[in-house]
Amino acid sequence: MTLSQEALQARLNRQFKYFDAVDSTNDIAKTWLLQGAPSGSAVIADEQLKGRGRKDRTWHTPAGVALAVSVILRISESHLNRVSLLGALAVYDLAVHVGCEQVGIKWPNDVQVNGKKVSGILPEAVWDGNKLIGVVLGMGVNVRFDFADTELEETAISLETVIRQALDRTLLLDFLLKRIDDWSLNLTSDKLFSTWKSRLNTLNQHVTVDTISGLAVNVDADGALLIQTDDGKIERVLAGDVLIVDRQREE
Ligand code: BTN
């Protein structure tokens, strides 16, 4: 079940660019956005040679084992902070669709299955001065990579490892992109926000984000995480990597 231009063409009902190998689908999508690609267009690759993750990290996408896709979204600036939520919701839907059960969103947008990361999301806005041109929503989903005996074994997982069944990546992409379309229609709605919040597995956990530690008590309307520190203060965190603290082990 390899990815190919022909298979995707037969399935996807949208403008897309497919590459067997590319540095980063986000970079291609940004260029295409500036050239006028319509909202909903997608850049898809089988392999990424310089895939990018959050905080300038590298995101590995070897050939044949994952989804690497960037969707172009033309939205208004006031909805920018919803894009990351939208990506997480669509990937969550995909994981449930293929039969995963223990699915959750680790704040802000890491979809986890059985407590391990199954996808990463990298939204990048493209500006002309201070005018927003659009957003590229990059999504990487682990489909077939076997993390056993790798340094990521404890923290990452693939869909096929969970469901013990082979998956067709063309069908997965079709489903994922349709979920992006559907959630995009609800970008401003309470439903998008409340569903994202209800799927978070970070709330009511003791967490550390950068230098802030405490109880993750809530998220605000911008999607920021509210952490109550030991002295009772509420700290607001807009972005960062959450470390769940096992209090029992700490004491
Ligand atoms: C993360 O660090 O969790 C985000 C990873 C995002 C990876 C995806 S794969 C498709 C798109 N192209 C990239 O270079 N990165 C994103």
Residues whose N, C-alpha, C, O or C-beta is under 5 A from the ligand:
A	BS01	BTN	S24 T25 N26 K50 G51 R52 G53 R54 W59 L67 A68 V69 S119 G120 I121 L122 G138 M139 G140
